Amino acid sequence: MRIELNGVRAGYREFSLRDVTLTIPEGQLTALIGPNGCGKSTLFAATAGLLPLRAGHVRVGGMDVARTRPRVIARRLAMLPQTPVVPPAIRVVQLVGYGRAPYQNLLGLRRPEDDRAIEAALDRAGVSALRERPLSELSGGQRQRAFLAMCLAQETPVILLDEPTSYLDIRHQFDTLELLHDLAAGGRTVAVVLHDIGQAARFADHLVVMNEGDVHAVGPPRTVVTPGLLKEVYGLDAHVFPDPVSGAPQISPERRRPLRV
């Protein structure tokens, strides 16, 4: 279920996307990279129907997001924003249960399939042992994994995650990115915003480089991540070399001053 944006303009008084046309494919992990404030989070909000469009169209699997009820969108698309907000006193299992809301009736009654989805999500996100803990007692990384479990419990064919590795230690960063890659390889459409270009290049099949509200480059990491792109988009002088294990492009910035030894 691919995502298609065509001539999209959306944003705020100080900032807007600029006629963005983009396809995010299914069955691949797509990573959005680019400088702070370039429009990555705005693009996700517009895609999920959380931000009204000034122009253009967004379609998810052919569904016109602007013409679709939020409950219907939520059965196709799960989104984890950069700074999710929920009452800190709720327990992890309650938070994860919110992911089943699009499938429940007005009384919010849970069905056996809801319970199965919640348990599977807790397990896949590695937070089963935290199920009865309130969010207020969790570390930043534990909270992040709990929110990831909520998205997984939603069981949608499309998943958008804005900086899902924030607050995670290095092991859980890799575990999370490997999980997302596996979900994409299983046929889902998965897109993430990442600031670590090396991790994006290592785990993503498809890169989208944004700059100043527009798409600057799109393609596989080995063709997109170049010294020229880093200079144009980030203003960074750097060398790019293949990782000796994965072959993915890695970056070594040029130092402006020599190292002291």
N, C-alpha and C positions, 0 to 999 in steps of 0.2 A: 504494500500500500504506500506508494510514493507520495511525497509532498511536492506540490508545484506552486511557485509564486510567480506571478506575471505582472510586471509593472507596479509593484507594491510601493506605496508611500504610506507611512504610518509613523507616529512618534509623538513628540511633545513640543511645547512652545520653542524650546531652545535647540531641539534636535529632531531630525526625521530621517527615516530611510528614504533613499533617492531612487525611485523607479526600479526596485530590485526584481530581477528575473532570475529564478534559480530552481533547480530540481534536486531534491534530496532523495536518493534512490532507496528502494527496499532491499533487504538482504545484505546491507553493508553498514558498517559503523562510520558515521560522518562526524568529523570534528570541525567546529567553527573556531578559528583563531583570528587574532588581530589585536591592535592596541586597545587600551582602556577607552571606553566611550565611543567605539567605532560602530556600534549598532547590533552586536551579537544578541544581547538580551532583548532588545527591542524587536528583532526579527522573530525570536521565539514567542514573545507575547502576541505579536500579530498573527503568527501561525496558529496559535492556540485559541484565537478569538478573544483574547483578553484586552486587545487594543483595537479600536475601530480603525478601519482603513480609510485613508483620504483618497486613494486611487488604487486601481488594480484588483487582483483576485488572488485568493489563497484556496487551493484545493488539496484535500487529503483523501487519497484514493478516489478522486473524482467528486468528492463532497465539497460543495462551496461553503467554506467555514462561516462567511458573513451571513449566510441564509439558513444556518442550521442552529437548532436549539442547543444550549450548553450541555444539557444532559446527554444528548445524542453525540456531541463532540467528545464528551468524557468517556464514551464507550469505545471510541476509536483512538483517542490521543490522551496520554498521560504526560503531564509536565511538572517538573520539579524546579521552581524558581530559585534564584540565587540566594534569597534570604526568606525561606518559608516561615510563616508565623502561625503558631497554634498555642493554645493555653499550656503553659509549662507543667501544670499539675497532672495532665493526662498521662496514662501509662502507654508504653510502647505498643502493646497489643491493640489499644484503642486507636492510636494513631494509624496503625497499619489497616485497621478496619475501615478507616475513612476511604480507603481506596476502593471499597466495595459499594460506596454510596450510589454510583450511577446505575446499579443493578437492583437496588432495593426499592420497595414500595414506600408510600408516604409515611407508614408507621416505622420504617427503618428496621423491619424484622429481617434477621439473618437466616439464610438457608444453609443447608449442608455444604453446597458448593462454595458459599462465601467463606465458611470456616476452613475448607480445604485450601482455598486460595490464600487466605491469611497465613496459615501454617507454612505453606510452601514459600511464601514471600519472606517470612521471618527466617526460614532456614537458608534461602539463597543469599540473603543479605547478611547472614552471619550474626543475627541479633536474637535468636531464639532464647538464649540465656538471659536476655534483658527484658523479656516480654512483660514482666510485672513491674518494671522500674518506671517511675515517673520521668518525663523528659528533663525536669529540673535537676535530676541527679546524674545526668549523663554528661560525658565529655563532648566537646564539639564534634569529634570524629564519630562517636557512638550515635549522636543525634543525626548526623548526616546519613549514616547507614540505616537508621530507623526510617528516615524520610524516603530513602531509596526503596526500602521494603514496602512502604505505602504505595509507591508508583508501581512496583511489581505486582502487588495485590490487585491493582486495577485491571490487569490482564488485557492490555490494549495492544493492537498491532503496531502502534506508533508511540515512541517514547522520546521526550525531549528533556534533557537534563542540563541545567545551567550551573557549571562548575561543580560537578558531583564529587570531585576529589578534594574539595576544600576541607581543611581540618583533619584530613586522614593522614596517618603515618604512611611511610613508603610501601609497606607490605599491603595495607588495605587500599592504597591507591591502585596498585597493580592488580589486586584481586577484583576491585570494582571494574576496572577497564577490561580485564579479561572476561568478566561476567557479561558486560555490555557487548563485547565483541561476539561472544557466544550467542547472545540473544539475537543479534543482527544476522549472524550466520544461519540461525534457525528460521530466518524469513521475516523478521520484524524490521521496521524502519526505526533506527536508533540514531539520534543526533545529540551531540554534547558540545558545550562550550568549555574549552580548555585554555589555560594560559601557558602551560608548559608545552612548548613547541616540540620538544623531544618526545614527550609522551604521546602527543597527538600523532606525530609521525610514526611512532612505534606501533600504536594500537589501531589507528584509524585506517580504513580502506580508502576513504574519500575525504579530502580537505576542502574547506571553504575559507578563504582568506578575505576578511572584511576590512574596509578602511573608509572612514569618513562617510558612513551611512550607505555604502555601496559594496558590491562584491568585486574584489580586486583580482582574485584568481580562484580557480576550481580545478581539482584533479587529484590523482594519486600523489601521496607524499613525495615520492622520489622525483617527480617532475615539478612539483610546486615549490618545495623548500629549496631555495637557491640563495647564494649571496646577494644577487641582485634584488630579489624580493625582500629580503631582510633589510636591505638598505632603503628600498623605496617605501616600505610599509612601516618599519620600526625605526628607521634612521640608525640602524645598527650595522657596523662593519664586523663581519664574521666569516669564518671559514665553515664550510659544510662538508662533512665526510660520512661515509657509510659506517653504521654500527658494525663492529666485527662479528657479532652474533646474528642479529636480525637483518642486517643490510639496510635498515631504515636510516634516513638522513639524520645526522646529529650535528649540533652547532657548537662551535668554539669561538666566542667573541674575541675580537682583537682588543688587547688592553691598551688604554691610552697612556698608561705609565708602566714601566717595567716592574716586575715583581721584585720585592726585596728578599734576599736570601741570607 
